[in-house]
Each structure stands twice: as C-alpha cells, then as structure tokens.
Amino acid sequence: MIFHSKAIEHTIWPIMYNLFIEVPTFEEFARVFSVACISWFVFIMSSCWYNVRALTAEDLTLTPVTGVYVYQNNIYLKQNPREAPIKITSDGKQNEIFNGIPDWVYEEEMLATKYALWWSPSGKYLAYVQFNDSDIPVIEYSYFGEDQYPRKIIIPYPKAGAKNPTVKVFIVDTINAEVDHYFTWLTWVTDSRICVQWLKRIQNFSVLAICDFKENSNTWDCPENQQHIEESQTGWAGGFFVSTPYFTSDSRSYYKIFSDKNGYKHIHYINGSVNAIQITSGEWEAIYIFRVTNDAIFYSSNEFEGYPGRRNIYKISIGSKPIRKQCITCNLRKERCQYYTARFSEHSKYYALICYGMYSMETNISVLRVLEDNWELQSALQEIKLPKEEINKLEVDGINLWYKMLLPPQFDRSKKYPLLIQVYGGPCSQNVKETFSISWITYLASKEGIIVALVDGRGTAYQGDKILHAVYRRLGVYEVEDQISAVKKFIEMGFVDEKRIAIWGWSYGGYVTSLALGSGSGVFKCGMAVAPVSSWEYYASIYTERFMGLPVESDNLEHYKNSTVMARAKNFQNVEYLLIHGTADDNVHFQNSAQIAKALVNAQVDFQAMWYTDQNHGIPGLSSKHLYTHMTHFLKQCFSLSE
C-alpha cells in the first residue's frame, strides 16, 4: 500500500503485541494494486501513548515478532515502538531503485501485488526484492488537475523489446538485522529453506530451486538435485503466471500445477529432481490448490460435465491406491451453483464454500453455519425482469467456441434482435463462466432488448494448451477470427438481425474490437473500444514478450508490425467507431489511442472519440457513469433504437 502524507502527527497506542494497525483517513488510487492514503499507525505493545511523525510509507507488513515498512523506496525495520526504526536499505531512489515494492511492470504484469517482501514462517527472516529501473525508458504524460500548470507524470515503463529492470533478492535476519542476498521470486518453506522461481526473458523456460541456509558459511545453497524445470514447446510456461508450489509437511516435496504431456494443466507431485508424478489427468484442467494436508489435497477444477467455465472443489486422499477423488460441490444443487471457491481454517479442519453462481446452494454436508444465503437479493431479483442466460458451445473448424448469451426477458426466437458482442479475448482470460453478475450488459438485454454474447475463442484459458497457445507469437489474429466466426453462427440461429450487430471491449478487448471493425468482414455495423492497445510495441515488456517474443528482425518484428490497429485504418470507412481513453492511463498509455486517431484522420475516416481528462485505465467515478451513458447513446443510435 502506498501512503501519502503531509507533516502531521500520528497517535500510537501500544497495548500487547508488536502489531501495527493502520487506520486510513484519506485515500486515492495510485497504481493498480497500490492505494495512496494518509494513515495512522497504531502500535499495540503497552498501555501508553506515543506520537510519531508522519511518514510517506509505500508498504506496511506485519508479523507477531516485528514490523517493517517501506519509506521513499527504502525498507525500515521496527523491532520495538519505543526504539528508532532500523534502516535496512539506503539506496532506494524514486523511479530508479525500488526496495520491497515492485516497479510498475512487475506490479502489473508479474507479481500482481503491491509488495515485494515476504516473512519466513516464524518472522525471523525477511526476504525482499530490489528492482533497479535506472536504465529503463520512461513514459511521460500530463496530469491536468486544477492547478494553473499541468503536472508531468514520469513512470519507468519498459515496452516490448526494451531493457527490463534488473532484479535481486535479499534475505534479512530481522533479529540480528544483518543482510544476505540472493535473487528472484521466492516462497518461504521454513526459516532455513526457501523456494525460488525464475523465467527466461522469452518466458517458455522456468526453473524452481529449493535453497537451504548453511549456518557454517552463512550462505544459501541451491543444489541442482532440488531444481525443477518447466519448459513449453508450444508457447509460454504456466498460465498467466507460473504456478506456485504447495509443500508437504516434510518441507521438501511439493505439489504443483503445470501442463502434462497432453497439454492440460494438472497437479503433479515432485520430490527432488526425480520425474514428477502426475496426480490428476484428463481433458480438463486443475485450476487452483487450496490446501495440502497430511492426508489430502483440496483443489478446484473444471472437470465436472466438461464445462470450462465451471469451478468445483475436489478432495484427493494422499497415499490411496488407486487415487481416491471426491467432488465436494458437484451435486450441491448443481442447477443453482457450479462456480465455487473455498477458504480453509488454519489447520484445515473447517472450510467455507463461496458460490458465485446464480442462487444460493442447499447441501447435505454437515453445515456448521450459513454465513450468507443472499435471500434478500434473491427475493429482490424475482421482481426484476433479468435476461435469460444461455451457455453453450459452437464448433468452428474443429474447435469448440464456448459462449454465454444474455437474452431479453420476453425473448421470442421467431423475432429478430440486435446483437452486441462483448469481448476481452486476451491470452489466459475467460469470459464464459457460470457466475452471477449485474452490469451494463444486463441493462442492455433487459431494458433495451439487445442480445449480448460473450465468446471465448482461441487463446483463452482452461481448455488445454492447444487452445491457449494457438495465439502464441500471433496476437490479434485468431482472437478476431473467432469472434467473427461466432457471429456468423449466431446469425444462422435465425433470431439475430444481421444488419444490427456491434462489438465492444476494454483494454485487450478494445484491441480485439478495433481489429474486428478494421478487418473488413462486413459483419459489424459499429463498435466501441475503450483504452485499446493499438500496437504491441507500445505495451509492457513482460506481458507482451510472454506472448509475442521480441520486436526484432531476428525474432518476431514482422508480426509486431502487421498486428497494429493503424495498419487497418482504411477499413474503418464502412463502420461506426467510438474510441475512448483516459489521458492519465498508466497501463495502456493514451499514446495508443492517439496513434489510432491519427491514422484514422490520415485515412479520412469519420469516427467519434471521447477523452477522459486525468483518468486512469479504469476510468472510475463520475467519468464511469458518463462513459456508459455515452456508449448507450452511441449503441442505440447504431441500432436505431428510440431514446
């Protein structure tokens, strides 16, 4: 968490344990996973009051032993609230050296967290990552605000093919406050054993190593016989991220999800460098390991009845031959819920099931307590004319394209309806899920009589590597083709008005939307692209190179050039196009839409554009309301619907 504060005093109230409690008094968004706020830190240690000067703390993390925070890119250790903090690092520098917190590209595309430090199980050791962005190119944009002059925002941002941050991992003994170092991402196994993983820049090769602390030499040893290698011959290693290991009680062997020889992601058991033992198998995928106990593995998968967009919870008994597998949730009123997650108690004696489906569940499991049955919501929904949802699949050229279709409440198959395709389509994504949600497209289907469809094409997740890796090094090809193919199949169903078909998407979905409109297929009458990527040379290195390789002649430069929206500008002559972007977008930079607009003007294309001043990638707040109102007007005009 990023804390922004002025010269104010904070009141500290220690009572019993050395825990830090943060009470925010002001908040604003800083980055995707980071929040800026003025906070009070409360130290619970004894029955007396302390006042400390406010700090601009980027991150705060806790253990029962001590506390640590990041201030101006340096890490401070607080062993006792009565004592001054110990400065662990001193080389932190804004936009150059990041200690304990990730820079932009690692936060967004690799770690997906606001922190880059981890406590060992007992709190004796602290591992942290240092990111060196000293040689990284920066993106600059204006933040207009309310002042007389705009502020210049500068962010180190490596784009495809550019130099990446250099990374080191350090380990601190928080009791003795002496520093040792190592490198890359890690998981603590015990106080003297860590597990580290790293990827090659071309992210098809991953190494996991188990490292042990040697007290006699005060070093960490990572022998080759404790390494595990994952390598993909068809794409990138892992899914969106490389999976993390789940260690057994012996602190040496572990379970991990990765692709089997048939290209489906399954649970494997690994003990040292010997061949991994596959635990689950089939033409479906294990999604997530919740807990490993002495006698069981609890995990989620989409195995049940062959629907990729479902999630059920399974239990496998360890040591049983043959392996005994039990689905805990498959038959808990499956017509009501087929998308679950779970939370386990500390010692795995109890777990809470969370259902994301349409209605609450009934079960014959020994229920301890119903935490929430959503009865009030369910009763309210009965009085609302919600759209009907249909989940099914289309077969196109031997490939299953799963889709979710929202049909108007009084849907009549003998009539013709306008169709809107909502698309994301990015690698490892999944839109067609059996989950409950109410959003803008719910309104369009229920109030405006528009059919809305979501299609998971090639490149999307949880259907095996053949589907997932189809887009490898060819972003912008099959994602677009599959949306167009699906629309043609929908037209054949007889209830879609082929003269009133639109497409829209945000971020990667804005990219697919723009390419679909610029394809010259003649399928779409209009479309709306929000914060779209326009060229992969403009986007973050870690994300882009994972799926595209490098933008150099010896690698994949040709497809980088061929996959831009600008290259298709002339084809926008026959469609209606609404382009939307926030000027302070630190993720997909405004540069992307500016280049699209420039190319369309040069091609003499009439289009609409809406810029949201000082708004980031999410375009939140009042701007969000304005955005959806504007898109509704645009869509109703395109479909000739009355205002």
NORBELUR-V713012 format. One record per helix or strand of 2 or more residues. SS is the DSSP state (~ for helix, > for strand). FROM is the first residue (numbers start at 1). LEN is the number of residues. If there is no record, write none. Layout:
ss = {SS/SS}
from = {FROM/FROM}
len = {LEN/LEN}
This chain:
ss = {>/>/>/>/>/>/>/>/>/>/~/>/>/>/>/>/>/>/>/>/>/~/>/>/>/>/>/>/>/~/>/>/>/>/~/>/>/>/~/>/~/~/>/~/>/~/~/~/~/>/~/>/~}
from = {2/9/19/35/48/57/67/74/86/97/104/117/125/138/151/166/178/185/193/205/219/224/227/246/254/265/277/286/296/304/311/325/339/351/375/388/399/417/440/451/465/478/496/508/526/536/541/557/566/576/590/608/622}
len = {2/6/11/10/6/6/5/5/2/3/8/3/8/6/6/8/5/6/7/10/3/3/5/2/6/6/2/7/6/3/7/3/6/5/8/9/9/7/8/6/7/15/11/10/5/3/8/6/9/7/13/5/17}
